[in-house]
Amino acid sequence: MGKQTKQKGSHFGGEWTIQKLYIIEEYAKTYLIALKNQKVRKIYIDGFAGSGKTELKHESKSGEQCAAIIDGSALLSLKYDFDEYYFLELDEDRIKLLEENVENSYPQKIDKIHFISGDCNEELTKVLARTTIYDRCLMFLDPYALELKWETLEKISKCNRVDLWYLFPLSVVRLMAKNKDISDTNKEKISSILGNQNWLDELFVESPQMSFFDEPQYERVEYEKVLEYIKARFSTIFPFVSPDSKLLKNKSKNAPMFMLCFMMTNKSAKAQSLASKLVKGIIKSAEKIG
Ligand SMILES: C[S@@+](CC[C@H](N)C(=O)[O-])C[C@H]1O[C@@H](n2cnc3c(N)ncnc32)[C@H](O)[C@@H]1O
């Protein structure tokens, strides 16, 4: 990872970015090998594509602040031979920059790429509608925070040709105040990403202590149980959700930032078992990096 000067419009990543990108790249590589002899069109879809570059900030051993620019998910996917690529991005400057970055680094691939400027919640449905039963799609959804709506996940889950990696933002859990004192605005935000308000009943238990006014007090269940609940929500709509997921942390604060989850719409037990083993292996090897 060499030091470079900042590229305007690139987004900032934390230490977890390297592990995230490693997992997506390893899966893409093996996915294409697994489908090599199948007469299907292999499509890569990046719902939050960015500019193609990510700026990593880190501290050197001497305590000096350093920045390095690395290829983000969209550019990384171009190292591999998909038949078609869809890059979706809300920010117009970033998508222009992505196009420039592709023209510089992968000019031979430009005809295979669709650059789509807009909200992924609206555009993804149109993209999926363009695919056919002869296609297989590897999708990566990498929002900053709460941008992906549950309804969009539902639509993806109904398209039986998608393997999906979703970087679930754990900022959601921070909105779930431990004593259940959560504003209506935050309740709405949480429900928009989890699909309904059931989490309010399922993630809080009554505390044995009563308040001064004899009103019931609540406690949130353990963090681990919240994470399991989130994956269980995905299982209500996806035929397969990997029990293995990768918790990505801000190391200096030891704070979980995201949970990288894998799910697929393929109903075949054989395909699910293969994917499950692959995901487990990749996540294990990701522990050694970053
Ligand atoms: C974490 S960055 C993506 C990084 C990228 N995957 C990479 O590896 O370089 C999130 C990106 O999503 C974009 N974005 C935010 N909301 C969006 C939306 N609703 N639809 C599409 N893109 C969105 C942001 O502009 C930002 O570039």
The ligand as an SDF file (V2000), in Angstrom:
LIG
                    3D

 27 29  0  0  0  0  0  0  0  0999 V2000
  -18.7930    3.4440    1.7300 C   0  0  0  0  0  0  0  0  0  0  0  0
  -18.8990    4.3290    0.2380 S   0  0  0  0  0  0  0  0  0  0  0  0
  -18.6540    3.0680   -0.9920 C   0  0  0  0  0  0  0  0  0  0  0  0
  -17.2640    2.6250   -1.1320 C   0  0  0  0  0  0  0  0  0  0  0  0
  -17.0130    1.6620   -2.2610 C   0  0  0  0  0  0  0  0  0  0  0  0
  -17.8240    0.4590   -2.1580 N   0  0  0  0  0  0  0  0  0  0  0  0
  -15.5370    1.3340   -2.3150 C   0  0  0  0  0  0  0  0  0  0  0  0
  -15.1600    0.2010   -1.9190 O   0  0  0  0  0  0  0  0  0  0  0  0
  -14.7810    2.1860   -2.7580 O   0  0  0  0  0  0  0  0  0  0  0  0
  -20.6110    4.6110    0.0470 C   0  0  0  0  0  0  0  0  0  0  0  0
  -20.9880    5.2900   -1.2440 C   0  0  0  0  0  0  0  0  0  0  0  0
  -22.3960    5.2020   -1.3970 O   0  0  0  0  0  0  0  0  0  0  0  0
  -22.8610    6.4130   -1.9830 C   0  0  0  0  0  0  0  0  0  0  0  0
  -24.2990    6.4910   -1.6590 N   0  0  0  0  0  0  0  0  0  0  0  0
  -24.8820    6.9710   -0.5360 C   0  0  0  0  0  0  0  0  0  0  0  0
  -26.2230    6.7950   -0.5970 N   0  0  0  0  0  0  0  0  0  0  0  0
  -26.4910    6.1520   -1.7580 C   0  0  0  0  0  0  0  0  0  0  0  0
  -27.6730    5.6960   -2.3700 C   0  0  0  0  0  0  0  0  0  0  0  0
  -28.8630    5.8360   -1.7810 N   0  0  0  0  0  0  0  0  0  0  0  0
  -27.5850    5.0740   -3.5760 N   0  0  0  0  0  0  0  0  0  0  0  0
  -26.3690    4.9230   -4.1710 C   0  0  0  0  0  0  0  0  0  0  0  0
  -25.2010    5.3570   -3.6400 N   0  0  0  0  0  0  0  0  0  0  0  0
  -25.2620    5.9690   -2.4510 C   0  0  0  0  0  0  0  0  0  0  0  0
  -21.9860    7.4860   -1.3790 C   0  0  0  0  0  0  0  0  0  0  0  0
  -21.9460    8.6350   -2.1980 O   0  0  0  0  0  0  0  0  0  0  0  0
  -20.6250    6.7640   -1.2980 C   0  0  0  0  0  0  0  0  0  0  0  0
  -19.8440    7.0090   -2.4440 O   0  0  0  0  0  0  0  0  0  0  0  0
  1  2  1  0
  2  3  1  0
  2 10  1  0
  3  4  1  0
  4  5  1  0
  5  6  1  0
  5  7  1  0
  7  8  2  0
  7  9  1  0
 10 11  1  0
 11 12  1  0
 11 26  1  0
 12 13  1  0
 13 14  1  0
 13 24  1  0
 14 15  1  0
 14 23  1  0
 15 16  2  0
 16 17  1  0
 17 18  1  0
 17 23  2  0
 18 19  1  0
 18 20  2  0
 20 21  1  0
 21 22  2  0
 22 23  1  0
 24 25  1  0
 24 26  1  0
 26 27  1  0
M  CHG  2   2   1   9  -1
M  END
$$$$
